[in-house]
Structures are given as C-alpha cells and as structure tokens.
Amino acid sequence: MRVLVRGSTYLRWVYLLLGAALVLAFILVDSGLVALIDDLNLPSIPTGIIVTLVVVGPPVLLGILPAVREVEGIAVESLLGVRFEERPLGPARTWAQRRRTAAWFCLHLTAGGFVGIITTAVFGFGAVLLAAPFRAPDSYELLPELHYRVTGNWQDLWMPVAAIAGVALLFLLSAAIGALLAYSAPRVLGPTAAERIELLERRTATLAERNRLARELHDSVGHALSLVTIQAAAARRVLATDPEFAATALAAMETSARAALADLDHVLGLLRDDRGPGSKTAPQATLGDVTRLVEATRAGGITVEVHRSGDLAQLPAAISREAYRIVQEGLTNAIRHAGRPADQVEVDLSISLDSAGLLLELVNPIAGTSDNSGGGRGLAGIRERVAVLRGTVEAGPLSDGGPLSGPSSGAAADRWRLAVTLPVAVTTKGSH
C-alpha cells in the first residue's frame, strides 16, 4: 500500500505514458507507410523486410540523434528519480553513446507501449464496471458471452471493487516497471566505465586546482594580513614615542597590502579564467625572495634570524616556489601563535641544501597554553605541498633540550618547530 501513496509511483507512470504517446505517434506514421507498401503487391518476404524496417527504423534513427540523450536524461531524472554521475546529462557525443541512447529509447517505447495498452484497458473497462450497477436491472448485459446481466442489488458490488482493484494493480505494475527502468537507466543511458573514469579525472583535476588556489590565497593573503595586524599594533603603541618606527611600520603595511592585492588579483584571474591571449602570468615568488619576505616580517618588530647553507640557485623552480610558500606559512603561524608582543617574538629560520635534499626549519615561540598539534588550514596546506613533492613534515612543540638540527638547538619547551625535508636531485658545491 505504501507504493500507492508515493508520488514517485505516479511520476514513473507518467514517464511510461510518454513512451506510449510516442508509440502512438509512430503507429500513426507507420500505418500510412504500411498501406503504401501493401499497394505495391510485393512478394511476402520483401514486404516483411520492408515493414520491419519501417516499424523499427524510425525509433532507432530518432534515438541516435545527439539531443535525445539530453532529453531522455532530463525526463529520467525528473520522473524516474535517477541521479546520473554526469549532471546534467549532455547530448550523445560518441557513437557508443548514440547506440546506447537508441537502445534506451527503444526500451522506453516498448515499456511505455505495454503500460499504455494496459492503462487504456483498465480505465476503459473500469469505467464500464463503475457505471454498470447504476443501469436499470436486466437492461444491460455486461458480459454477453457469459450472459451476465446487471441485477441492481448487492450482487453487483464486485464491479466497482474490481474497477478499483484494476487501477491499483495498474499503478503497482507501473511502479515495478518504472523501478526496473530506474535501475537500468544509469547503466544504459549513463556514462560507461571509461567515461566515468574520464569524468572522475576531470573532477579530480578541478578539485586539485581549487585546492592549490585556496592554498595560494591562504598563504599569501593570510601572511599579509597577519603582518599588517602585527605592524598596525606596533605602530599604534609607539606612535607618540617613536614616530620614525611607526612610519616604517606603516610603510611595511602598505608594501604587504600591495603584495597581497597583487596575489589576490592573480588568483582571482585564474578562478575567472578570463586571461586573454596577450595577458601575462604574475611571476611566482621563490626562495630567492625570502629576503624580502623576512624584511617585511621584521618591519613589524619581529626578530627573524636566517641561516642559509648550500647553493639554493640549483633548486628547480617548482620546488623553490613551494619552499617559499612553506616558509611564508611558517612565519605566518609564528606571528599568529606567539602569544606575546611582536618585539618579543624571535624566529629562527634555517634553509639548507645538501645531498640529503632541501631542509626548511622554523623555530618560534608559542603561548604556554597553545596546542597546535592538530594543525589548521596552514599546516594542512604545508602537508599537502610536501606530499606532492614526496617530502616529509615534522611539526610540534620542542621539549627541553630536544634534538634540533641547525642553529636552533637547545630551545625551550615554549617553542614550536616546523621541519620540512624535500628531496632534490642536485649536485651541491659545498656549504657557505
């Protein structure tokens, strides 16, 4: 009984009736063509072949039209309640899709024609059964071959009951056939396995590009906003006592904001994909720009000690760009989680390149109650960048006297260490 109260049951019945209506249209066309063939007085075998082609040909030819897949997809989604992996279902672009669309179209016509015949019989004979008890007794012979006449009493109650039962059975049958079609639609009308793989690859590429752009925005704009916040706070505190430092901080804020706007415009241009043929791509920062990044950070009163070793000019451009973003995010986290005034924040940054690869290490103070072990978007973005480059990430608070490579060893327990190792196939020329 639940099937009879579901709206999907009647929507699927409507879908089948659409197939029945198409069958009726083909019958009207075919009847005229078959009459013309009969007038030719051809032998029986050629006549049968021609009639078969006339009956089967038009549905198949119509089914291979590219737009039929799109129209059927809309009808299947709205009336059968099917959700395809490819939404919306586009027109047939390949012959494989056209063949499968033609097969589905013929299946739709067959199922719709069958249900259409039953619907006509049920509603036609059901109307007769409902009206029969209201006829004058013995004046109406309902079933002449059985010599059954209307009696006009309780014995005729089976007639309306049979009419209602016939309608219920019709909708149950329609629901069953509709469920079979809904099960078959993604397999016949939907994308093939190869098409699903191609669709998944396109979606994966789109998501990867979106994640990359999100990381770029987070790293560049987030870092700039953190610097602007620190520099504004420092300038406000010393505005009356040290106007020269306040002016320097304001200039650094302007520089940081301009750089952030340039990065934002570049990323938004990529998202809009509105770059013309003559447009230029904004240059991406590399480890060669770390000095500018560090100076902008120092302008906010933060002390940053930088230690370099190895010939960083040998780094491939892709690794150098990602390394710059990792350093940028590390400095941003140092600013955010220091938990103290900017002039009390000391950051040790070590960049070294040797036969083991590129090592980036940042050690910075954190608030005593800070717990960054779970990481945030910034640390997650660093892990994603490093994973693509097949490197390793170590991030966590330092314990007293904990092992630390480079000049930062011996840091106290209220400090945070970020160490990233990226494999690099270069031949180093020694350290300096």
ABEGO torsion letter per residue (X at the ends): XAAAABAAAAAAAAAAAAAAAAAAAAAAAAAAAAAAAAAAGBBAAAAAAAAAAAAAAAAAAAAABAAAAAAAAAAAAAAAGBBBABOBBBBBABAAAAAAAAAAAAAAAAAAAAAAAAAAAAAAAAAAAAAAAABBBGABBABAAAGBBBAGBAAAAAAAAAAAAAAAAAAAAAAAAAAAAAAAAAAAABBBAAAAAAAAAAAAAAAAAAAAAAAAAAAAAAAAAAAAAAAAAAAAAAAAABAAAAAAAAAAAAAAAAAAAAAAAAAAAAAAGABBAABBBBBBBBAAAAAAAAAAAAAAGBBBBBBBBEBAAABBAAAAAAAAAAAAAAAAAAAAAAGBBAAABBBBBBBBBBAAEBBBBBBBBBBAABBAAAEBAAAAAAAAAAAAAGBBBBBEBBBBGBBBBEAABGBBAABBBBBBBBBBBBBBAEBX
